[in-house]
Amino acid sequence: FRTNTLAHGYSTLAYVLRAKGDLIQARNAVDEAITQIDTHQTYPRTVKGVKVCQVYQWLAEGDLTAAQNWACDVFSTTHQPLSFSNELEHIALARVLLASRRFEEGLNLLERLAQAAGAGGRGGRLVLIFSLQALALQASGKAGEALQVLEKSLEIALPNGYFRIFLNAGQPMIELLKQLREFDLPPQQKAYVNRLLETALAPA
């Protein structure tokens, strides 16, 4: 049990450090998590969580080849049945597809993920999935659709106070939020967008 706790703890630390922009210390935390699962008996869900964290580290470092190799190893196709147990891996796969500019495949997978998360009442996952859809649509030249999906994401995020999902998405999300702010949004949603932008643009 202690090993699983350590592996999970190092993974969580890596997410926090990446959010702060400290990729070096985040890499160290990921390496510690990998060491835990490689040298001790660990629950399968913990192993999956650590591997997904490692994929996000590779993407943050710009090592797309390593992320793509992971995707090839874990998935033979993007049309595998979805389940709650592999949902985080599929979201990571979607991120790899988008980073590889395979937007159509990524969007198809995200649509399936959105349906599954919606049916399961997983609001937090829906916020994340919709935000990724918005970024993919924006990158593929479909700005209008991107803003519509982003608004759906914000409708779910607002009552739950989700911030980090949007802030972690970087400059492309900031640009989308700036565009969305110019729309005729409900007052609460407009205020939420303004708070997100103020936080994102505040001096470090």
Secondary structure, 3 states (H helix, E strand, C coil): CHHHHHHHHHHHHHHHHHHCCCHHHHHHHHHHHHHHHHHCCCCHHHHHHHHHHHHHHHHHHCCHHHHHHHHHHHCCCCCCCCCHHHHHHHHHHHHHHHHCCCHHHHHHHHHHHHHHHHHCCCHHHHHHHHHHHHHHHHHCCCHHHHHHHHHHHHHHHHHHCCCHHHHCCCHHHHHHHHHHHCCCCCHHHHHHHHHHHHHHHCCC
